[in-house]
Amino acid sequence: MDLPLWALAFTVLDWPERRKAECWAALQAGAEPALSAEQTGALARLEADLPRRLQEARDRGARLLLPGEAGVDALLAPLPYPVALWVRGTLPPAEGRRIAIVGSRQASVRGKARTRAWAKALTEAGVAVLSGLARGIDGAAHAGALEAGPTWGVLGSGLDHPYPPEHGPLMDRMVAAGGGVITPFPPEAPPLKWHFPRRNWLLAAWTDGILVTEARLKSGSLVTARLALDLGKELWVCPGAPEDPSAEGPNALLREGAARLCRSPSDLLEDLGPGGVA
């Protein structure tokens, strides 16, 4: 079986992460992975089902992208094993400056307004803005970027089940503006809790760094922030008043020395430099 089908298998088959990593290591070494009869059967059924999956994506105005296709390999390079991607619209640019803006779902009015303004300013400066299409800060980031150009979202669910559902029109606007919506989950996949770590990992892997504009101490956006650090990416935060619960996350990251202070989009642009993190 060739690499594109393995990527699809790694994406849709419910195998443990360790098993996927073992198979990928064997393939990289030029060996055939050792498979059980059940696993071999699952791969054969998946191969036979590929034409249906490709048509299924087209019926939704989307594409099923596999390794070897234009623009895909550069996005898959940081991942521990290749995956399939379902895409509406375009892929994030493989070159240039890319930032993911994340934060609390239960964001304050002030936090959403700041995020929207900063996302617009960064897009105007030629930075590709990505986020996770969640409520709150994510939605504000996409909306602000759309005021100046395209933006890209990564879903933790399939294209048939956008989460939250009310962001369906936002996704349509993103595609119409020349951006896109990307997911590593098949169209029928619901927004399950265990999907979001993979979504967060992709956001961190595909960008120069993460900007956290507002987050409580236990916000899921801090998981994305720490993933970025684990991947050697840069992390920026907007500081806030010590007594403000919505600033607990950024303030804690600053105190740890894990993040760069970002007072305005100009700070971030200065750190990025013309072609990436300086």
GIZI-V499152 format. One record per helix or strand. SS is the DSSP state (A for helix, B for strand). FROM is the first residue (numbers start at 1). TO is the last residue. Records with the same first field share a line. If there is no record, write none. Layout:
SS = FROM-TO + FROM-TO
//
This chain:
A = 3-12 + 17-28 + 37-59 + 72-76 + 109-124 + 137-146 + 159-161 + 165-176 + 193-205 + 221-230 + 245-256 + 265-272
B = 63-65 + 85-89 + 98-103 + 128-131 + 152-155 + 180-183 + 209-214 + 234-237 + 260-261
//
